[in-house]
Amino acid sequence: MPGLTIGDTVPNLELDSTHGKIRIHDYVGDGYAIIFSHPADFTPVCTTEMASMAGYAKEFETRGVKLLGLSCDDVESHRAWVEDVEAYKPGTHLTFPILADPDRSAIQQLNMVDPDEKDARGERLPSRALHVVGPDKAVRLSFLYPACTGRNMDEVLRAVDSLLTAARHRGKVATPANWRPGDRAVIGPGVSDDEARKLFPQGFETADLPSKKGYLRFTEV
Ligand code: BEZ
């Protein structure tokens, strides 16, 4: 199904939220933002996800990343649900807004529709979609999970750390499988060894592989 993907500009929608009207581009501002959707308020997995995300909010804030939840229920429902979320994990306080999309127009434009899920009236519901949006308002990374699978917020944070690391090095590095902050990154395939020596004075290590192509180069970042 065609829809919003990496590199696309997020539509600049204005929506009601638990924090009043929000225009998406203004909310993203000059930093990064995570827009993440849920099938519905007052559902079990969504409640655990929202509480978990609230627990990570400080981590995202220290990285200059704002959070923005979304489900199709209205703001009144969101506000009542937030009480449940906060009670489920005592000490949790939801500091970020949840967008409302009762007419389902935003989930369509944000590519967040789950084709398999419908509410009791047969209306479409959002998937567990998540877009990391950059300061240029373009999608940098997306997750797409079905209703049955709650997301791992540690992985969201890890992916954000990867994006920020790559951006800090102007796209000259990438992060390998299972990378964690503090691990070595790899030097991108578009960087020659000569350029790498200039860019990474700390040096780099080239894996000795049968092809001898020298494309897997690790460096401290
Ligand atoms: C849940 O959040 O638990 C959920 C929501 C919609 C469908 C299935 C599960």
py3Dmol code that shows the C-alpha trace and the ligand (Angstrom):
import py3Dmol

protein = """\
ATOM      1  CA  MET A   1       0.000   0.000   0.000  1.00  0.00           C
ATOM      2  CA  PRO A   2       1.595   3.310  -0.991  1.00  0.00           C
ATOM      3  CA  GLY A   3       1.906   5.838   1.796  1.00  0.00           C
ATOM      4  CA  LEU A   4       4.171   8.028   3.847  1.00  0.00           C
ATOM      5  CA  THR A   5       7.662   6.558   3.959  1.00  0.00           C
ATOM      6  CA  ILE A   6      11.305   7.424   4.653  1.00  0.00           C
ATOM      7  CA  GLY A   7      12.239  10.766   3.106  1.00  0.00           C
ATOM      8  CA  ASP A   8       8.652  12.003   2.709  1.00  0.00           C
ATOM      9  CA  THR A   9       7.582  15.220   4.397  1.00  0.00           C
ATOM     10  CA  VAL A  10       5.058  14.573   7.151  1.00  0.00           C
ATOM     11  CA  PRO A  11       1.760  16.300   6.296  1.00  0.00           C
ATOM     12  CA  ASN A  12       1.398  19.508   8.278  1.00  0.00           C
ATOM     13  CA  LEU A  13      -1.931  18.549   9.857  1.00  0.00           C
ATOM     14  CA  GLU A  14      -3.653  20.537  12.581  1.00  0.00           C
ATOM     15  CA  LEU A  15      -5.335  18.230  15.091  1.00  0.00           C
ATOM     16  CA  ASP A  16      -6.945  18.373  18.520  1.00  0.00           C
ATOM     17  CA  SER A  17      -4.903  16.885  21.305  1.00  0.00           C
ATOM     18  CA  THR A  18      -4.813  16.531  25.062  1.00  0.00           C
ATOM     19  CA  HIS A  19      -2.636  19.699  25.002  1.00  0.00           C
ATOM     20  CA  GLY A  20      -4.945  21.715  22.715  1.00  0.00           C
ATOM     21  CA  LYS A  21      -4.664  22.207  18.941  1.00  0.00           C
ATOM     22  CA  ILE A  22      -1.365  21.030  17.467  1.00  0.00           C
ATOM     23  CA  ARG A  23       0.061  21.727  14.026  1.00  0.00           C
ATOM     24  CA  ILE A  24       2.526  18.940  13.365  1.00  0.00           C
ATOM     25  CA  HIS A  25       5.366  20.971  11.777  1.00  0.00           C
ATOM     26  CA  ASP A  26       5.218  23.580  14.554  1.00  0.00           C
ATOM     27  CA  TYR A  27       5.336  20.797  17.122  1.00  0.00           C
ATOM     28  CA  VAL A  28       8.394  19.178  15.528  1.00  0.00           C
ATOM     29  CA  GLY A  29      10.077  22.597  15.414  1.00  0.00           C
ATOM     30  CA  ASP A  30      13.851  22.550  14.891  1.00  0.00           C
ATOM     31  CA  GLY A  31      14.408  19.171  16.527  1.00  0.00           C
ATOM     32  CA  TYR A  32      13.248  15.609  16.120  1.00  0.00           C
ATOM     33  CA  ALA A  33       9.849  14.164  17.029  1.00  0.00           C
ATOM     34  CA  ILE A  34       8.344  10.711  17.342  1.00  0.00           C
ATOM     35  CA  ILE A  35       4.735  10.409  16.199  1.00  0.00           C
ATOM     36  CA  PHE A  36       3.304   7.085  17.296  1.00  0.00           C
ATOM     37  CA  SER A  37      -0.189   5.664  16.910  1.00  0.00           C
ATOM     38  CA  HIS A  38      -2.272   3.157  18.872  1.00  0.00           C
ATOM     39  CA  PRO A  39      -5.344   1.192  17.830  1.00  0.00           C
ATOM     40  CA  ALA A  40      -7.545   2.599  20.588  1.00  0.00           C
ATOM     41  CA  ASP A  41      -7.779   4.040  24.093  1.00  0.00           C
ATOM     42  CA  PHE A  42      -8.690   1.698  26.970  1.00  0.00           C
ATOM     43  CA  THR A  43      -7.124  -1.371  25.366  1.00  0.00           C
ATOM     44  CA  PRO A  44      -4.572  -3.545  27.145  1.00  0.00           C
ATOM     45  CA  VAL A  45      -1.459  -3.440  24.961  1.00  0.00           C
ATOM     46  CA  CYS A  46      -1.917   0.272  24.217  1.00  0.00           C
ATOM     47  CA  THR A  47      -2.087   1.044  27.934  1.00  0.00           C
ATOM     48  CA  THR A  48       1.212  -0.748  28.580  1.00  0.00           C
ATOM     49  CA  GLU A  49       2.831   0.963  25.573  1.00  0.00           C
ATOM     50  CA  MET A  50       1.690   4.447  26.580  1.00  0.00           C
ATOM     51  CA  ALA A  51       2.912   3.933  30.157  1.00  0.00           C
ATOM     52  CA  SER A  52       6.220   2.599  28.852  1.00  0.00           C
ATOM     53  CA  MET A  53       6.679   5.565  26.501  1.00  0.00           C
ATOM     54  CA  ALA A  54       5.966   7.957  29.375  1.00  0.00           C
ATOM     55  CA  GLY A  55       8.780   6.274  31.297  1.00  0.00           C
ATOM     56  CA  TYR A  56      11.204   6.990  28.431  1.00  0.00           C
ATOM     57  CA  ALA A  57      10.085  10.607  27.903  1.00  0.00           C
ATOM     58  CA  LYS A  58      13.041  12.100  29.829  1.00  0.00           C
ATOM     59  CA  GLU A  59      15.507  10.050  27.763  1.00  0.00           C
ATOM     60  CA  PHE A  60      14.016  11.389  24.544  1.00  0.00           C
ATOM     61  CA  GLU A  61      13.883  14.932  25.908  1.00  0.00           C
ATOM     62  CA  THR A  62      17.607  14.907  26.733  1.00  0.00           C
ATOM     63  CA  ARG A  63      18.222  13.998  23.076  1.00  0.00           C
ATOM     64  CA  GLY A  64      15.987  16.850  21.828  1.00  0.00           C
ATOM     65  CA  VAL A  65      13.265  14.456  20.671  1.00  0.00           C
ATOM     66  CA  LYS A  66       9.602  15.305  21.310  1.00  0.00           C
ATOM     67  CA  LEU A  67       6.871  12.674  21.664  1.00  0.00           C
ATOM     68  CA  LEU A  68       3.421  12.835  20.090  1.00  0.00           C
ATOM     69  CA  GLY A  69       0.891  10.016  20.579  1.00  0.00           C
ATOM     70  CA  LEU A  70      -2.165   9.452  18.377  1.00  0.00           C
ATOM     71  CA  SER A  71      -5.304   7.373  18.427  1.00  0.00           C
ATOM     72  CA  CYS A  72      -8.678   7.817  16.776  1.00  0.00           C
ATOM     73  CA  ASP A  73     -10.604   8.396  19.989  1.00  0.00           C
ATOM     74  CA  ASP A  74     -11.519  11.944  20.966  1.00  0.00           C
ATOM     75  CA  VAL A  75      -9.691  14.189  23.408  1.00  0.00           C
ATOM     76  CA  GLU A  76     -12.191  13.546  26.207  1.00  0.00           C
ATOM     77  CA  SER A  77     -11.559   9.803  25.894  1.00  0.00           C
ATOM     78  CA  HIS A  78      -7.770  10.371  25.787  1.00  0.00           C
ATOM     79  CA  ARG A  79      -7.895  12.428  29.003  1.00  0.00           C
ATOM     80  CA  ALA A  80      -9.852   9.716  30.835  1.00  0.00           C
ATOM     81  CA  TRP A  81      -7.523   7.015  29.477  1.00  0.00           C
ATOM     82  CA  VAL A  82      -4.431   8.929  30.637  1.00  0.00           C
ATOM     83  CA  GLU A  83      -5.743   8.523  34.207  1.00  0.00           C
ATOM     84  CA  ASP A  84      -5.705   4.743  33.680  1.00  0.00           C
ATOM     85  CA  VAL A  85      -2.233   4.826  32.124  1.00  0.00           C
ATOM     86  CA  GLU A  86      -0.820   6.819  35.031  1.00  0.00           C
ATOM     87  CA  ALA A  87      -2.543   4.560  37.584  1.00  0.00           C
ATOM     88  CA  TYR A  88      -1.247   1.423  35.846  1.00  0.00           C
ATOM     89  CA  LYS A  89       2.353   2.545  36.461  1.00  0.00           C
ATOM     90  CA  PRO A  90       2.313   4.613  39.658  1.00  0.00           C
ATOM     91  CA  GLY A  91       4.703   7.555  39.425  1.00  0.00           C
ATOM     92  CA  THR A  92       4.130   7.858  35.660  1.00  0.00           C
ATOM     93  CA  HIS A  93       3.126  11.259  34.378  1.00  0.00           C
ATOM     94  CA  LEU A  94       2.273  11.705  30.712  1.00  0.00           C
ATOM     95  CA  THR A  95       4.045  14.915  29.710  1.00  0.00           C
ATOM     96  CA  PHE A  96       3.447  14.690  25.970  1.00  0.00           C
ATOM     97  CA  PRO A  97       0.227  15.216  23.973  1.00  0.00           C
ATOM     98  CA  ILE A  98      -2.001  12.566  22.407  1.00  0.00           C
ATOM     99  CA  LEU A  99      -3.600  13.589  19.113  1.00  0.00           C
ATOM    100  CA  ALA A 100      -7.245  12.786  18.377  1.00  0.00           C
ATOM    101  CA  ASP A 101      -8.406  11.645  14.945  1.00  0.00           C
ATOM    102  CA  PRO A 102     -12.086  10.737  15.275  1.00  0.00           C
ATOM    103  CA  ASP A 103     -12.747  11.078  11.525  1.00  0.00           C
ATOM    104  CA  ARG A 104      -9.701   8.917  10.621  1.00  0.00           C
ATOM    105  CA  SER A 105      -8.320  11.424   8.128  1.00  0.00           C
ATOM    106  CA  ALA A 106      -4.956  11.825   9.888  1.00  0.00           C
ATOM    107  CA  ILE A 107      -4.204   8.088  10.118  1.00  0.00           C
ATOM    108  CA  GLN A 108      -4.804   7.824   6.384  1.00  0.00           C
ATOM    109  CA  GLN A 109      -2.393  10.673   5.577  1.00  0.00           C
ATOM    110  CA  LEU A 110       0.197   9.479   8.086  1.00  0.00           C
ATOM    111  CA  ASN A 111       0.092   5.898   6.718  1.00  0.00           C
ATOM    112  CA  MET A 112      -1.042   4.582  10.083  1.00  0.00           C
ATOM    113  CA  VAL A 113      -4.135   2.577   9.079  1.00  0.00           C
ATOM    114  CA  ASP A 114      -4.252  -1.089  10.090  1.00  0.00           C
ATOM    115  CA  PRO A 115      -6.178  -2.868   7.316  1.00  0.00           C
ATOM    116  CA  ASP A 116      -6.989  -5.779   9.646  1.00  0.00           C
ATOM    117  CA  GLU A 117      -8.410  -3.885  12.624  1.00  0.00           C
ATOM    118  CA  LYS A 118     -11.897  -2.326  12.902  1.00  0.00           C
ATOM    119  CA  ASP A 119     -13.778  -0.913  15.878  1.00  0.00           C
ATOM    120  CA  ALA A 120     -17.253  -2.096  17.003  1.00  0.00           C
ATOM    121  CA  ARG A 121     -18.874   0.157  14.342  1.00  0.00           C
ATOM    122  CA  GLY A 122     -16.665  -1.238  11.577  1.00  0.00           C
ATOM    123  CA  GLU A 123     -14.497   1.928  11.419  1.00  0.00           C
ATOM    124  CA  ARG A 124     -10.794   1.688  10.563  1.00  0.00           C
ATOM    125  CA  LEU A 125      -8.262   1.695  13.398  1.00  0.00           C
ATOM    126  CA  PRO A 126      -4.626   2.739  13.503  1.00  0.00           C
ATOM    127  CA  SER A 127      -1.782   0.250  13.481  1.00  0.00           C
ATOM    128  CA  ARG A 128       1.062   0.582  15.962  1.00  0.00           C
ATOM    129  CA  ALA A 129       2.909   2.897  13.602  1.00  0.00           C
ATOM    130  CA  LEU A 130       5.768   5.146  14.618  1.00  0.00           C
ATOM    131  CA  HIS A 131       7.559   7.795  12.572  1.00  0.00           C
ATOM    132  CA  VAL A 132      10.735   9.525  13.682  1.00  0.00           C
ATOM    133  CA  VAL A 133      10.584  12.952  12.029  1.00  0.00           C
ATOM    134  CA  GLY A 134      13.667  15.130  11.544  1.00  0.00           C
ATOM    135  CA  PRO A 135      14.047  18.911  11.822  1.00  0.00           C
ATOM    136  CA  ASP A 136      13.390  19.084   8.058  1.00  0.00           C
ATOM    137  CA  LYS A 137       9.954  17.498   8.814  1.00  0.00           C
ATOM    138  CA  ALA A 138      10.861  14.409   6.771  1.00  0.00           C
ATOM    139  CA  VAL A 139      10.354  10.856   7.987  1.00  0.00           C
ATOM    140  CA  ARG A 140      13.739   9.434   9.012  1.00  0.00           C
ATOM    141  CA  LEU A 141      12.592   6.033  10.268  1.00  0.00           C
ATOM    142  CA  SER A 142       9.295   4.161  10.633  1.00  0.00           C
ATOM    143  CA  PHE A 143       8.102   1.163  12.628  1.00  0.00           C
ATOM    144  CA  LEU A 144       4.923  -0.662  11.707  1.00  0.00           C
ATOM    145  CA  TYR A 145       3.558  -3.198  14.176  1.00  0.00           C
ATOM    146  CA  PRO A 146       0.177  -4.955  14.261  1.00  0.00           C
ATOM    147  CA  ALA A 147      -2.269  -4.622  17.156  1.00  0.00           C
ATOM    148  CA  CYS A 148      -1.140  -7.926  18.715  1.00  0.00           C
ATOM    149  CA  THR A 149       2.481  -6.817  19.212  1.00  0.00           C
ATOM    150  CA  GLY A 150       3.455  -4.114  21.698  1.00  0.00           C
ATOM    151  CA  ARG A 151       6.543  -2.119  20.774  1.00  0.00           C
ATOM    152  CA  ASN A 152       9.870  -2.208  22.609  1.00  0.00           C
ATOM    153  CA  MET A 153      10.604   1.385  23.654  1.00  0.00           C
ATOM    154  CA  ASP A 154      14.226   0.481  24.310  1.00  0.00           C
ATOM    155  CA  GLU A 155      14.475  -0.314  20.603  1.00  0.00           C
ATOM    156  CA  VAL A 156      12.839   3.018  19.720  1.00  0.00           C
ATOM    157  CA  LEU A 157      15.460   4.799  21.845  1.00  0.00           C
ATOM    158  CA  ARG A 158      18.271   2.707  20.325  1.00  0.00           C
ATOM    159  CA  ALA A 159      17.073   3.522  16.812  1.00  0.00           C
ATOM    160  CA  VAL A 160      16.913   7.245  17.681  1.00  0.00           C
ATOM    161  CA  ASP A 161      20.471   7.067  19.051  1.00  0.00           C
ATOM    162  CA  SER A 162      21.552   5.463  15.783  1.00  0.00           C
ATOM    163  CA  LEU A 163      19.866   8.185  13.699  1.00  0.00           C
ATOM    164  CA  LEU A 164      21.418  10.936  15.809  1.00  0.00           C
ATOM    165  CA  THR A 165      24.864   9.313  15.573  1.00  0.00           C
ATOM    166  CA  ALA A 166      24.630   9.048  11.784  1.00  0.00           C
ATOM    167  CA  ALA A 167      23.390  12.661  11.554  1.00  0.00           C
ATOM    168  CA  ARG A 168      26.223  13.927  13.804  1.00  0.00           C
ATOM    169  CA  HIS A 169      28.699  12.365  11.370  1.00  0.00           C
ATOM    170  CA  ARG A 170      26.837  13.781   8.333  1.00  0.00           C
ATOM    171  CA  GLY A 171      25.814  10.347   7.137  1.00  0.00           C
ATOM    172  CA  LYS A 172      29.421   9.124   6.868  1.00  0.00           C
ATOM    173  CA  VAL A 173      28.803   6.420   9.465  1.00  0.00           C
ATOM    174  CA  ALA A 174      26.039   3.885  10.055  1.00  0.00           C
ATOM    175  CA  THR A 175      25.393   1.591  13.003  1.00  0.00           C
ATOM    176  CA  PRO A 176      25.691  -2.189  12.668  1.00  0.00           C
ATOM    177  CA  ALA A 177      23.308  -4.881  13.867  1.00  0.00           C
ATOM    178  CA  ASN A 178      22.439  -4.718  17.560  1.00  0.00           C
ATOM    179  CA  TRP A 179      24.555  -1.567  17.973  1.00  0.00           C
ATOM    180  CA  ARG A 180      24.294   0.269  21.271  1.00  0.00           C
ATOM    181  CA  PRO A 181      25.619   3.739  22.131  1.00  0.00           C
ATOM    182  CA  GLY A 182      29.307   3.333  22.993  1.00  0.00           C
ATOM    183  CA  ASP A 183      29.815   0.564  20.411  1.00  0.00           C
ATOM    184  CA  ARG A 184      31.852   1.188  17.266  1.00  0.00           C
ATOM    185  CA  ALA A 185      30.006   2.380  14.160  1.00  0.00           C
ATOM    186  CA  VAL A 186      30.775   1.358  10.586  1.00  0.00           C
ATOM    187  CA  ILE A 187      32.058   3.724   7.917  1.00  0.00           C
ATOM    188  CA  GLY A 188      29.585   4.163   5.065  1.00  0.00           C
ATOM    189  CA  PRO A 189      30.295   2.538   1.679  1.00  0.00           C
ATOM    190  CA  GLY A 190      30.500   5.958  -0.039  1.00  0.00           C
ATOM    191  CA  VAL A 191      33.587   6.946   1.990  1.00  0.00           C
ATOM    192  CA  SER A 192      36.984   6.039   0.502  1.00  0.00           C
ATOM    193  CA  ASP A 193      39.829   4.891   2.772  1.00  0.00           C
ATOM    194  CA  ASP A 194      41.624   8.218   2.093  1.00  0.00           C
ATOM    195  CA  GLU A 195      38.575  10.220   3.148  1.00  0.00           C
ATOM    196  CA  ALA A 196      38.076   7.925   6.153  1.00  0.00           C
ATOM    197  CA  ARG A 197      41.634   8.629   7.343  1.00  0.00           C
ATOM    198  CA  LYS A 198      40.847  12.369   7.283  1.00  0.00           C
ATOM    199  CA  LEU A 199      37.375  12.075   8.813  1.00  0.00           C
ATOM    200  CA  PHE A 200      38.336   9.606  11.523  1.00  0.00           C
ATOM    201  CA  PRO A 201      41.790  10.536  12.866  1.00  0.00           C
ATOM    202  CA  GLN A 202      41.199   8.030  15.651  1.00  0.00           C
ATOM    203  CA  GLY A 203      41.604   5.381  12.949  1.00  0.00           C
ATOM    204  CA  PHE A 204      39.470   2.505  11.767  1.00  0.00           C
ATOM    205  CA  GLU A 205      39.702  -1.256  11.532  1.00  0.00           C
ATOM    206  CA  THR A 206      38.895  -3.092   8.316  1.00  0.00           C
ATOM    207  CA  ALA A 207      37.462  -6.593   8.698  1.00  0.00           C
ATOM    208  CA  ASP A 208      39.530  -9.156   6.816  1.00  0.00           C
ATOM    209  CA  LEU A 209      36.897 -10.927   4.715  1.00  0.00           C
ATOM    210  CA  PRO A 210      37.336 -13.507   1.916  1.00  0.00           C
ATOM    211  CA  SER A 211      36.347 -11.003  -0.809  1.00  0.00           C
ATOM    212  CA  LYS A 212      39.166  -8.604   0.279  1.00  0.00           C
ATOM    213  CA  LYS A 213      36.876  -5.761  -0.760  1.00  0.00           C
ATOM    214  CA  GLY A 214      37.570  -3.865   2.475  1.00  0.00           C
ATOM    215  CA  TYR A 215      34.028  -2.575   2.840  1.00  0.00           C
ATOM    216  CA  LEU A 216      33.434  -3.408   6.501  1.00  0.00           C
ATOM    217  CA  ARG A 217      35.294  -0.750   8.474  1.00  0.00           C
ATOM    218  CA  PHE A 218      34.700  -0.056  12.149  1.00  0.00           C
ATOM    219  CA  THR A 219      35.515   3.174  13.950  1.00  0.00           C
ATOM    220  CA  GLU A 220      34.908   4.709  17.381  1.00  0.00           C
ATOM    221  CA  VAL A 221      32.275   7.459  17.342  1.00  0.00           C
TER     222      VAL A 221
END
"""
ligand_1 = """\
9
BEZ
C -4.566 -3.732 22.658
O -4.081 -2.623 22.809
O -4.475 -4.578 23.534
C -5.293 -4.079 21.395
C -5.911 -3.117 20.650
C -6.605 -3.480 19.498
C -6.619 -4.802 19.101
C -5.957 -5.761 19.854
C -5.289 -5.415 21.004
"""
view = py3Dmol.view(width=600, height=400)
view.addModel(protein, "pdb")
view.setStyle({"model": 0}, {"cartoon": {"style": "trace"}})
view.addModel(ligand_1, "xyz")
view.setStyle({"model": 1}, {"stick": {}})
view.zoomTo()
view.show()
